[in-house]
Amino acid sequence: MRIQSKQSLVLILLLLFAVTAAARKRDYPATEWGLRIAVGAIYNDNLLRFSDADLERFFEFDDRFATPIETVDDFETEYSIRPSFRWRAPLNLMVDGYYNLKAVLRSSNSFTDYQTHTLSASVRPRVRGYRWSFQYRAFRIPSYYLRVYRDRDYNEQHAARFMNWDHSAQFDYRVRSDAWLTFGVGYGTYYYNEKFTEYDSEYLEASVGARINLPADVSLSAGYTRRGSDNVGKDQGFTPQFSPESSPFEEDSEYGDADFNEDEFRLRARRRLDFVKLTDVDASLSYRLRRRVYTTDRSLLDDPFHRGRLDNRFEISPSIDIELSRRFDIGIYYLHEERDTESDSEAVIRAKNFVRREYGMTLSCTVR
């Protein structure tokens, strides 16, 4: 009798376990899919990052300043679509991935429209309070319009475009419940159209960073990247038919040895605004500084655009994100970008310094 009772108890426990497992499987499927779409409206006050000298020539209709743009500023419409997935993988792992397509369309200068493609996959332990995660990311710009440059091989002016590939891997480690350290490496390329293959470059980078959550719904993050770029196209065997010394008109250019080392610093602060009671509102402030040193051994006469040149390029961007509902949210931001060049050549400083501003608003929808 006791044996039968024990058998019955074991059978009941097995049935309860099976029912619980089945319910858990129904509540948490092995794979989930998501979709997020967004549309943004942006005003860009310096579309091609013209210097003050370029802007002066544009507004004075200087015939020597070649550019096909209708206006130096423009209104942009930005569309993005982001399908994603989550897979509860074997070995108690969680795998997340997404693909993001962004298309930027410009109102007055449509030939400068461009797209970006981002593919990302990450893996982490499938436990609460997990301690680590690993992410791989691939980014591509198929074609980006830069500006009109002079092709010195044939003494002709042509549009310069480039294609960009960027591959990166990042490892995050939780050092305490509210703080993470990050370590990353990356490799990328900039390949130009056939008229400007002399500008082709490849780069390697390594990065470290940290982020922490503080009381009062405040989070801080900081990062540093060291980047080295090799101008792989600089030694192509053409004999230029044009040299800048042959013309008194100062033109922007990147001819020469454009090898460089770059230090990039990033800071970001975010705070949830508790005084807004009806919905969730986050305010953030981001800052980025890139300090680029060109490393050519060529003389100032042979390579005035790179010899002794230092570029300080910074961006600062305040933004507000507002959750309108469970599916919709809106983001509003301002971006100030500036490059301050130091060089032994005054002409290079006049050609390279610029200021650009963006004002934008984006509406996002989580479809599922």
SULQUI-V166417 format. One line per field, one symbol per residue. ss: DSSP state (2 for helix, 1 for strand, 0 for the rest). phi: phi as a letter, one per 40 degrees, with the letter a starting at -180 (. if undefined). burial: # if it has 16 or more other ideal C-beta (glycine too) atoms within 10 Angstrom, else .. A space follows every 50 residues. Layout:
ss->???
phi->???
burial->???
This chain:
ss->02222222222222222222222222200011111111111111000000 02222222200000000000000111111111111111100011111111 11111100022201111111111110000001111111111111111111 10000111111111111111111111001111111111111102222220 11111111111111000111111111111100000000000002220000 00000000011111111111110000000011111111111111000000 00000000011111111111111000011111111111111100022222 220111111111111100
phi->.ccccccccccccccccccccccccccbccbbbbabbabbbbbbcadbfc ccccccccccfcccccacccbcbacbbbbabbcaabbcccgfbbbbaabb bbbbbbccbcccdabbbbbbabbaccbcgdbaabbbbbbabcabccicbc cccbfbbacbbbbbbbbabbbbbccadbabbbbabaaabbbccccbcccd abbbababaaaacbcgfbbbaaabbbbbbbccccbccbbdcbbcccbccc bcabchccdabbbbbbbabbacccccccacbbbabbbbbbbbbcbccccc ccaccbcgcbbbbbbbacabbbccacbbabbbabbbbabbbbacbccccc cbcabbbbbaabbbbcca
burial->...................................#.#.#.#.#.##### #.##..##......#.#.#..#.#.#...#.###.##......#.###.# .#.#.#..#..#..##.#.#####.#......#.#.#.#.#..####### ###.....####...#.#.#.#.......#.#.#.#.######.##.### ###.#.#.#.#.......#.#.#.#.#.#.####.......#.#.....# ##########.#.#.#.####.........##.#.#.#.#.#.#.#...# ..#####.#.#.#.#.#.#.##......#.#.#.#.#.#.#.#.#.#### ######.#.#.#.#.#..
